Amino acid sequence: MVILADIDVKQSAPLTERSHAEVVSELVERGRADAVVVSGAGTGEAVDTTVLERVGDTHARRQQYS
């Protein structure tokens, strides 16, 4: 089984604002996600490349210190 976790599920709303780094860390550490999904703000919308870069940077730092 492989777990794919979306950092910003479209059918929910966060109770508080959190950084993408916090969300990614929680998905991987607590949720045991094998991969993180970064999608657009809505169905058919493009991915915000700034968010994609931040998530990629967070993942690279996690790999470096793991």
DRENBADREN-735645 format. One record per atom (N, C-alpha, C): residue number from 1; residue in three letters; atom name; x, y, z. Coordinates in steps of 0.001 Angstrom, whole numbers, plus 500000, padded with zeros to 6 digits. Example, Ala and Ser with C-alpha at 12.3 -4.5 7.8 and 13.67 -1.06 7.14 Angstrom:
1_ala_N_513190_494310_507800
1_ala_CA_512300_495500_507800
1_ala_C_513200_496700_507800
2_ser_N_512850_497750_507080
2_ser_CA_513670_498940_507140
2_ser_C_512900_500030_507870
//
This chain:
1_met_N_500838_498839_500000
1_met_CA_500000_500000_500000
1_met_C_500892_501236_500000
2_val_N_500488_502225_499242
2_val_CA_501193_503504_499169
2_val_C_500221_504602_499590
3_ile_N_500676_505523_500430
3_ile_CA_499832_506625_500877
3_ile_C_500249_507896_500156
4_leu_N_499296_508490_499421
4_leu_CA_499480_509779_498767
4_leu_C_498644_510796_499544
5_ala_N_499263_511863_500009
5_ala_CA_498557_512839_500836
5_ala_C_498598_514218_500190
6_asp_N_497431_514824_500049
6_asp_CA_497305_516158_499448
6_asp_C_497505_517215_500532
7_ile_N_498337_518214_500263
7_ile_CA_498602_519245_501268
7_ile_C_497439_520211_501444
8_asp_N_496497_520235_500497
8_asp_CA_495409_521204_500572
8_asp_C_494138_520590_499987
9_val_N_493513_519705_500755
9_val_CA_492314_519026_500292
9_val_C_491226_520053_500005
10_lys_N_490588_519937_498868
10_lys_CA_489626_520943_498416
10_lys_C_488312_520956_499200
11_gln_N_487956_519856_499841
11_gln_CA_486676_519779_500545
11_gln_C_486799_520108_502028
12_ser_N_487884_520732_502407
12_ser_CA_488068_521072_503814
12_ser_C_488641_522480_503932
13_ala_N_488639_522983_505149
13_ala_CA_489224_524299_505417
13_ala_C_490015_524201_506714
14_pro_N_491219_524760_506741
14_pro_CA_492022_524680_507967
14_pro_C_491418_525534_509080
15_leu_N_491552_525080_510320
15_leu_CA_491093_525863_511460
15_leu_C_492043_527018_511732
16_thr_N_493314_526803_511452
16_thr_CA_494338_527851_511586
16_thr_C_495267_527770_510385
17_glu_N_495887_528871_510068
17_glu_CA_496857_528894_508969
17_glu_C_498150_528239_509438
18_arg_N_498712_527390_508589
18_arg_CA_499993_526746_508872
18_arg_C_500852_526828_507625
19_ser_N_502149_526849_507830
19_ser_CA_503065_526911_506688
19_ser_C_503032_525581_505940
20_his_N_503442_525630_504680
20_his_CA_503501_524399_503892
20_his_C_504503_523425_504491
21_ala_N_505581_523948_505069
21_ala_CA_506578_523085_505701
21_ala_C_505965_522306_506859
22_glu_N_505131_522961_507666
22_glu_CA_504467_522276_508773
22_glu_C_503535_521184_508269
23_val_N_502766_521507_507234
23_val_CA_501811_520548_506686
23_val_C_502541_519334_506111
24_val_N_503597_519578_505346
24_val_CA_504358_518477_504751
24_val_C_504969_517606_505845
25_ser_N_505570_518221_506836
25_ser_CA_506180_517458_507929
25_ser_C_505145_516594_508633
26_glu_N_503968_517150_508886
26_glu_CA_502922_516386_509562
26_glu_C_502423_515230_508697
27_leu_N_502252_515473_507409
27_leu_CA_501790_514407_506521
27_leu_C_502778_513251_506462
28_val_N_504063_513589_506438
28_val_CA_505089_512552_506318
28_val_C_505361_511881_507662
29_glu_N_505499_512666_508716
29_glu_CA_505863_512103_510012
29_glu_C_504677_511446_510714
30_arg_N_503586_512173_510866
30_arg_CA_502431_511623_511578
30_arg_C_501557_510772_510680
31_gly_N_501353_511237_509434
31_gly_CA_500477_510517_508524
31_gly_C_501162_509388_507780
32_arg_N_502502_509347_507882
32_arg_CA_503298_508301_507217
32_arg_C_503084_508276_505711
33_ala_N_502869_509453_505114
33_ala_CA_502660_509548_503665
33_ala_C_503926_509136_502923
34_asp_N_503735_508393_501847
34_asp_CA_504845_508003_500986
34_asp_C_505158_509092_499969
35_ala_N_504139_509884_499649
35_ala_CA_504300_510982_498686
35_ala_C_503322_512088_499037
36_val_N_503689_513310_498691
36_val_CA_502850_514469_498951
36_val_C_502333_514998_497620
37_val_N_501037_515245_497556
37_val_CA_500388_515747_496344
37_val_C_500203_517257_496478
38_val_N_500606_517981_495444
38_val_CA_500385_519424_495392
38_val_C_499497_519672_494183
39_ser_N_498299_520195_494436
39_ser_CA_497352_520424_493344
39_ser_C_496907_521879_493340
40_gly_N_496136_522230_492327
40_gly_CA_495647_523600_492196
40_gly_C_494564_523915_493210
41_ala_N_494132_525174_493235
41_ala_CA_493138_525631_494207
41_ala_C_491763_525014_493974
42_gly_N_491521_524539_492782
42_gly_CA_490239_523916_492465
42_gly_C_490408_522947_491315
43_thr_N_489371_522188_491060
43_thr_CA_489418_521214_489982
43_thr_C_489736_521893_488658
44_gly_N_490760_521401_487987
44_gly_CA_491147_521944_486688
44_gly_C_492029_523173_486747
45_glu_N_492321_523676_487945
45_glu_CA_493170_524865_488078
45_glu_C_494635_524461_488190
46_ala_N_495484_525307_487677
46_ala_CA_496927_525039_487681
46_ala_C_497493_525101_489102
47_val_N_498588_524392_489288
47_val_CA_499298_524413_490565
47_val_C_500033_525739_490703
48_asp_N_499987_526314_491901
48_asp_CA_500757_527522_492203
48_asp_C_502222_527089_492292
49_thr_N_503038_527541_491357
49_thr_CA_504434_527085_491315
49_thr_C_505224_527492_492552
50_thr_N_504834_528580_493199
50_thr_CA_505510_528990_494432
50_thr_C_505290_527941_495518
51_val_N_504058_527455_495631
51_val_CA_503746_526409_496615
51_val_C_504505_525140_496262
52_leu_N_504517_524788_495001
52_leu_CA_505216_523587_494556
52_leu_C_506705_523662_494910
53_glu_N_507317_524815_494683
53_glu_CA_508734_524996_495011
53_glu_C_508966_524891_496513
54_arg_N_508080_525489_497314
54_arg_CA_508231_525428_498776
54_arg_C_508145_523992_499272
55_val_N_507185_523250_498742
55_val_CA_507044_521857_499155
55_val_C_508277_521060_498738
56_gly_N_508771_521296_497531
56_gly_CA_509984_520618_497070
56_gly_C_511180_520957_497937
57_asp_N_511310_522236_498317
57_asp_CA_512410_522647_499192
57_asp_C_512306_521984_500557
58_thr_N_511100_521912_501094
58_thr_CA_510885_521267_502391
58_thr_C_511269_519806_502311
59_his_N_510865_519136_501245
59_his_CA_511188_517723_501075
59_his_C_512710_517538_500965
60_ala_N_513368_518392_500211
60_ala_CA_514825_518281_500051
60_ala_C_515527_518445_501386
61_arg_N_515084_519410_502212
61_arg_CA_515694_519604_503528
61_arg_C_515447_518399_504418
62_arg_N_514260_517816_504362
62_arg_CA_513933_516638_505182
62_arg_C_514843_515469_504782
63_gln_N_515071_515296_503489
63_gln_CA_515920_514201_503014
63_gln_C_517359_514408_503469
64_gln_N_517797_515647_503472
64_gln_CA_519175_515962_503843
64_gln_C_519450_515621_505311
65_tyr_N_518451_515838_506183
65_tyr_CA_518659_515646_507622
65_tyr_C_518103_514332_508138
66_ser_N_517533_513521_507282
66_ser_CA_516970_512237_507741
66_ser_C_518052_511207_507916
//
